Amino acid sequence: MNSKGRVSFILKPRKMVEPTPCRFRAAEAAGATVDTVKYPDGTVDVEIDGPHGRSWSFKTLPSVSDPKGLEVVVTWDAAAVTLHIAGAKIQQQNV
């Protein structure tokens, strides 16, 4: 596992506005796997498996929408794992 990495993907806009739960296709890069679930209330759960040999979990309610979809980026380095949505830093967890 790399001590530094990045995974990025797009959440499709139609799935974000539907009132039903949705499990998005897993994204993989740099030895990490990211699973994302959207719940009926719009909350998004992002689970990352791999950075620093463990799993990480972020829950957020995205406040932005984009007709092209929401870009989700997870980055990690020796100090932290960070979730970005639509270019904004949403949450960070220290190692």
C-alpha positions as CSV (number, residue, x, y, z in Angstrom):
1,M,0.0,0.0,0.0
2,N,1.2,3.4,-0.9
3,S,1.6,5.9,1.9
4,K,0.3,8.6,-0.5
5,G,-2.5,8.2,-3.0
6,R,-5.7,9.4,-4.6
7,V,-9.0,7.9,-5.9
8,S,-11.5,10.0,-7.8
9,F,-14.9,9.2,-9.4
10,I,-18.2,10.9,-10.4
11,L,-21.5,10.3,-8.7
12,K,-24.2,10.4,-11.3
13,P,-26.7,13.2,-10.8
14,R,-29.9,11.2,-11.4
15,K,-28.9,8.7,-8.7
16,M,-28.3,11.6,-6.2
17,V,-31.8,13.0,-6.5
18,E,-33.8,9.8,-6.5
19,P,-35.5,9.1,-3.2
20,T,-34.3,5.6,-3.0
21,P,-31.0,4.2,-1.7
22,C,-28.2,3.6,-4.2
23,R,-24.9,1.7,-4.0
24,F,-22.5,3.1,-6.5
25,R,-19.9,1.0,-8.3
26,A,-16.7,0.7,-6.3
27,A,-13.8,2.8,-7.4
28,E,-10.2,1.5,-7.1
29,A,-6.8,3.1,-7.4
30,A,-3.4,3.1,-5.7
31,G,-4.3,0.0,-3.8
32,A,-7.5,1.4,-2.2
33,T,-11.1,0.5,-2.8
34,V,-13.9,3.1,-2.2
35,D,-17.5,2.0,-1.8
36,T,-20.2,4.7,-1.8
37,V,-23.8,4.5,-0.7
38,K,-26.5,7.3,-1.0
39,Y,-29.4,7.0,1.4
40,P,-33.0,8.2,0.8
41,D,-32.4,11.4,2.9
42,G,-29.5,12.3,0.6
43,T,-26.7,11.3,3.1
44,V,-23.7,9.8,1.4
45,D,-21.5,7.1,3.1
46,V,-18.0,6.8,1.7
47,E,-16.0,3.8,2.9
48,I,-12.3,3.5,2.0
49,D,-10.4,0.3,2.4
50,G,-6.7,0.3,2.1
51,P,-4.9,3.5,3.1
52,H,-2.6,2.8,6.0
53,G,-3.7,-0.8,6.1
54,R,-7.2,-0.1,7.5
55,S,-10.7,1.1,6.6
56,W,-12.0,4.7,6.9
57,S,-15.6,5.9,6.9
58,F,-17.0,9.3,6.0
59,K,-20.7,10.4,6.2
60,T,-21.8,13.6,4.6
61,L,-24.9,15.4,3.2
62,P,-23.6,17.0,0.0
63,S,-24.8,20.6,-0.3
64,V,-24.0,21.0,-3.9
65,S,-25.5,19.5,-7.1
66,D,-24.2,19.5,-10.6
67,P,-26.0,18.3,-13.7
68,K,-22.8,16.6,-14.7
69,G,-22.5,14.7,-11.4
70,L,-20.5,15.2,-8.2
71,E,-16.8,14.6,-8.3
72,V,-15.7,12.7,-5.3
73,V,-11.9,12.6,-4.5
74,V,-10.3,10.7,-1.6
75,T,-6.7,11.5,-0.9
76,W,-4.3,10.2,1.7
77,D,-0.7,10.8,2.9
78,A,1.3,10.0,6.0
79,A,-0.8,12.3,8.1
80,A,-4.4,12.0,7.0
81,V,-7.2,10.6,4.8
82,T,-9.3,13.4,3.3
83,L,-12.7,13.4,1.4
84,H,-13.4,16.1,-1.2
85,I,-16.7,16.6,-3.0
86,A,-17.1,19.0,-5.9
87,G,-13.7,20.5,-5.2
88,A,-14.4,21.3,-1.5
89,K,-12.7,19.6,1.4
90,I,-15.5,17.9,3.3
91,Q,-13.9,15.9,6.0
92,Q,-10.4,14.7,7.2
93,Q,-9.3,12.0,9.5
94,N,-5.9,12.0,11.0
95,V,-3.8,8.8,10.9
